[in-house]
Amino acid sequence: MPGQYIRDIDITTYRNIDKANVTFSPGINIIYGENAQGKTNFMEAVWLMSGGKSFRGTKDKDMIGFGADSFRIEGTVCRDDQQVKITLACAKNNPRYAGRVAKINNGNFVSPSRIAGNFYRVNFAPVHLSIISGGPALRRKFADACLCQMYPTFMENYRQYMHVIDQRNNFLKTIKNYDENQANAIFDSLDITLATLGYEIYRMRKIFIELLAEYAGNYYDKISQGREKLTFVYRDMGKTGDEILQKLVYNRDRDKILGYTSTGIHREDIDIYLDGKKAGEYASQGQQRSIVIAMKLAESDIMQQVTDVPPAVLLDDVLSELDSARQDYLLNNIKGRQVFITSCHIERIQLSESKKFYVEGGVIKEET
């Protein structure tokens, strides 16, 4: 039995799921059914138990079921001999918070980010191929989402940093209202804060990317049978707080013209190379899929190394797209963890020991 798993979940008026009460296996759970029936909605509800944002990038209130005023998700997370009840809720007319709130056991409702560390999870979905082929923001998001789970301090630093970026961008749009001395004083205050927070974010990203390069590189070496080499390069915008500050100061005039902050940790990239060539430009679809598998397996290992807890693994409509060799490789490397798999083609998933749930029209039924 894994060291951490969700025992059960109760869902009320969440997206197209009006009501569901499900008890999971601590091992493999398969959620199957036709397209657009609620499988990914169900998976998303499990994902949210960690306190993170939707992996779809959806606004909180858009998750409320049609015709309802709120949603509620409750689940029990077991770790070793302890049990923690996690509750998530969102109401359209909540006067205290703009979106979701969360609580642990019988505590008070707080921001969902405050419950981070009570349930660790790694998600793998077809959309993650865009990590390879898409823009820098997607690669930053991949690294930052993992760091936010493992380190609450990273999450807080990142939130503060982005708040100051918003302040600086708003200031750049109204800078004509200030004289030069006032503008320089405001710039100095904002830029010093950004440099301090930015350095802490850079430092933790660097550690993560170095581990990612090692772990994912080893996994890809096995997947490709040593035929190709996977490497990563962190394109940072400063290796010290002073360097970050100098670049912010140097770019002030440019930022005045652009109307936004053009340098900083929010603009960095993680280059991914296959045999020295950019994977997003030269790798085939099969190679890109293998790179993402290697990265997600690495993410899971890094999270376990840091937290000493094996994270749950969520595979959303992934296995049916892999050939049998890659299916076997992926499943063999996530043993000892709780696993959730969604698929439209259950017949393609060759797993004998698993708990199965059929989803139709938002109704979830356990297969007996």
Secondary structure, 3 states (H helix, E strand, C coil): CCCEEEEEEEEEEECCEEEEEEECCCCEEEEECCCCCCHHHHHHHHHHHHCCCCCCCCCHHHHECCCCCEEEEEEEEEECCEEEEEEEEEECCCCCCCCCEEEECCCCCECHHHHCCCCCEEEECHHHHHHHHCCHHHHHHHHHHHHHHHCHHHHHHHHHHHHHHHHHHHHHHCHHHCCHHHHHHHHHHHHHHHHHHHHHHHHHHHHHHHHHHHHHHHHHHHHCCCCCCEEEEEECCCCCHHHHHHHHHHCHHHHHHHCCCCCCHHHCEEEEEECCEEHHHHCCHHHHHHHHHHHHHHHHHHHHHHHCCCCEEEEECCHHHCCHHHHHHHHHCCCCCCEEEEECCHHHCCCCCCEEEEEECCEEEECC
